[in-house]
Amino acid sequence: MGSYAVPFLDFSGIHGPLREEFGQAFQAFLERQWYVLGSEVSRFESDYAQYIGQGHSIGVGSGMAALHLALIAQGIGPGDQVIVPANTYVATWLAVAYTGAELVPVDPDPWTANLSASGIQRAISDRTKAVIPVHLYGMPCPMLEIMDLARQKNLIVIEDNAQAHGARLGTKMTGSFGQANAHSFYPTKILGALGEAGAITTDDDGIAGQLRMLRNYGQRERYQNEVIGYNYRLDELQAALLNVKLKYLDVWLEERHRLAARYDQGLADLPGLRLPPEVKDGRHAYYLYVIHTDQREALQVWLKEKRIETIVHYPIPPHRQQAFAKYGWPEAAFPVANQLASSCLSLPLYIGLSEEKQQSVIDAIQEFWRRYQS
Ligand SMILES: *Cc1c(COP(=O)(O)O)cnc(C)c1O
């Protein structure tokens, strides 16, 4: 993995042990000669729905497609407002833009980096139709409060669960609270395909039917097009590989927790360094282990010199992207999003990260603090 002693991500630890199972799945896939929306997709849909605890899971081609269809299936379009976090990955915003609805960004809680019910409440107008809470970095949003508010205000809730497979509040999984919820299986995600894939989960039979139709050219029966649909189908090969991986998801989540706990311990008590918040009565999925410091630039350079790779998720919030220039938001419009973007740094955390490599990351950060921060 390049010239880094500790890369940000390395797939050999997660995929290496699965080579044989992947091989068998691929041979069976070749034998079946069925490539799109077949038995592997159906199996993945029912197993993933069960894992998340929803009645339906509809496989699609990406997390982006999942968000887009979740909005369309609920009739969201021009004239509607949709509340989104100001600090999410751009896909959340793009999905709303595709529908023609108006984006209403809301600054997150500075501590959790997630939307709060009070933040959402302040942004509600008589045109607000929906809200998309994003469980950023795998940290669950306060869904009980958000769902209460949504019931009072008659809002549709679509969770963006792209980063949080396996996160929980109490015993309930994220991605099971909203009316229709989007999941991504992009390769780097906690549950990743070996290519593009996504899903929408819902308990609503009617929405599930709409989604199945919309992902496949708007048809329920072949060559009968009831609505303007899309080609957002999930292919059999990705579903087959996801079927191999899904059964290990809980084991991997435990490993992510062990790794996060080691960082928590090793980096505790460094002045001015903020570690990820803990989840009371629930489970963080630790898609990313994100620290915050106003010395972010210097720390990242320091770690790079020590051949430790880190990434910033995300350096420029969507409201400052050229793609959204027509909205005319001033740069300072979302101060919390700006502050988080300039202080966040994601440390290496992946299945198979050795104790020795992780310790070298901890040691390097401690050395930085001894030299420059005291
Ligand atoms: C990855 C991601 C998406 C998009 O998923 P793709 O499968 O890459 O299309 C959407 N929202 C968030 C928060 C993501 O992290």
Ligand as a Chemical Component Dictionary entry (heavy atoms), coordinates in Angstrom:
data_LIG
# 
_chem_comp.id                   LIG 
_chem_comp.type                 NON-POLYMER 
_chem_comp.pdbx_formal_charge   0 
_chem_comp.three_letter_code    LIG 
# 
loop_
_chem_comp_atom.comp_id 
_chem_comp_atom.atom_id 
_chem_comp_atom.alt_atom_id 
_chem_comp_atom.type_symbol 
_chem_comp_atom.charge 
_chem_comp_atom.model_Cartn_x 
_chem_comp_atom.model_Cartn_y 
_chem_comp_atom.model_Cartn_z 
_chem_comp_atom.pdbx_ordinal 
LIG C1 C1 C 0 -20.749 6.846 0.899  1  
LIG C2 C2 C 0 -21.853 7.746 1.264  2  
LIG C3 C3 C 0 -22.960 7.940 0.425  3  
LIG C4 C4 C 0 -23.032 7.443 -0.991 4  
LIG O1 O1 O 0 -22.838 6.096 -1.162 5  
LIG P1 P1 P 0 -22.299 5.546 -2.570 6  
LIG O2 O2 O 0 -22.530 4.082 -2.453 7  
LIG O3 O3 O 0 -20.879 5.926 -2.675 8  
LIG O4 O4 O 0 -23.129 6.150 -3.647 9  
LIG C5 C5 C 0 -24.014 8.707 0.883  10 
LIG N1 N1 N 0 -23.974 9.289 2.080  11 
LIG C6 C6 C 0 -22.923 9.164 2.910  12 
LIG C7 C7 C 0 -22.957 9.837 4.244  13 
LIG C8 C8 C 0 -21.817 8.399 2.520  14 
LIG O5 O5 O 0 -20.773 8.293 3.341  15 
# 
loop_
_chem_comp_bond.comp_id 
_chem_comp_bond.atom_id_1 
_chem_comp_bond.atom_id_2 
_chem_comp_bond.value_order 
_chem_comp_bond.pdbx_ordinal 
LIG C1 C2 SING 1  
LIG C2 C3 SING 2  
LIG C2 C8 DOUB 3  
LIG C3 C4 SING 4  
LIG C3 C5 DOUB 5  
LIG C4 O1 SING 6  
LIG O1 P1 SING 7  
LIG P1 O2 DOUB 8  
LIG P1 O3 SING 9  
LIG P1 O4 SING 10 
LIG C5 N1 SING 11 
LIG N1 C6 DOUB 12 
LIG C6 C7 SING 13 
LIG C6 C8 SING 14 
LIG C8 O5 SING 15 
# 
